[in-house]
Amino acid sequence: MSPGTVTGHSVRVAEVRLREFTVPAPAAALHHPAVRPDIRRDPVHGWLVGVSDGLHWGWWGPVDQAVAARVPGLLAAAFSVLPAQVDAADFARRLRRATRHGHTGLLALSVGALELALWDLLGQRAGLPVWSLLRPQAVEHAVPAYATCFGVDPTPSRVPQVMDEVADGFAVQKWHPDVLGAELIELTKEFAARRGPGRLAVDFHGAWPPERVRDACRPLGDALAWVEEPYHPDEVDTARADEFAVPHAAGEHCYAPADAAQLRAGHVDVWQPDAVFCGGLVNLLRLVRAAARAGARCAPHGGGFLPALHLAAAGERIDLVELHLLLEPRRSVHFAEPPALKESQLAIPTAPGWCGELRTDLFDG
């Protein structure tokens, strides 16, 4: 892949379609063994965004109804008459500029879903995985992941067992701040003593005052691989270098490559862009490269798990992808052959598009 922008991917778009679906929860065996007692058993419900050239379809999802509902208006504003010839490299930019406020909030997520569906269409048409559209030969054949443990029962009888079982396979695991609370902090410190430095990450979701983050993390010292979103996304640019004594991670709420300026200003050490939030594959690529220029690590947010996996396969500098042990099997349940999601070294996709065909029982009628 050239070091410049993505080029040479033009396709005819004849139709856009939204499909609501409800399917049974994925089988327990599709989850990592450590979290199987915590799996959700309610059906998976969501929406898929689809684009067609008149013969093939490309899809992205699942997304919320509020995100899906904005897709037809976005496409109509940018391409008033269908079929239209669309350049994948410029598609998201044109969508965002055709609609006021299309660059942020729910509209930005709708743009991301539509652009990612377009890349799936390109892969389905060519019979190739998306990464192969960017680089004919894979640069990486296995991509390292870190494990997110959100949804695990946060009780003293459960957390240490999960921590140890996950640590057997993953170099880094991420938790809610519960693990720093009064009930769990001693058990968390014992895990850190057993497993060594840099094995835990804690996500504060931008909801805690930074001084409280510092106080809560101090007992763990170098046991932390990073603290995630210790600042609200609106204030990340005010962070000071090394203020948490461990790496500062942020960036899932970047809605465009221009938001890289905030991460640079806030001395963020681990950038975490999300392909859906930031407007699709092309903008994710730009943010990944911006992280490299800034000398930061890049560990994309799990909402864009598959695009991040494809970019890593194509040789972009992605240090880790986020594997949400309880959520990711639900996010991939609509595929006929979901990716294997139980290992820290993830095989690169080989099926066309993002992950091959959809399951045949997905839609009624």
Secondary structure, DSSP 8 states (H G I E B T S, - for coil): --SS---S-EEEE-EEEEEEEEE----GGGS-GGGGGG---S-EEEEEEEEESSS-EEEEEEE-HHHHHTHHHHHHHH-SSSSEEEETTTHHHHHHHHSTTTTSHHHHHHHHHHHHHHHHHHHHHHTSBHHHHH-SS-S-SEEEEEEE-TTS--STTTHHHHHHHHHTT-S-EEE-GGGGSTTTHHHHHHHHHHH-TT-EEEE-TT-S-HHHHHHHHGGGGGGEEEEE--S-GGGGGG--TTTTSS-EEE-TT--SGGGHHHHHHTT-SEE---TTTTTSHHHHHHHHHHHHHHT-EE---GGGHHHHHHHHHTT-----EEEETTTHHHHTTTBSS----SSSEEE---SSBTTS-B-TTSS--
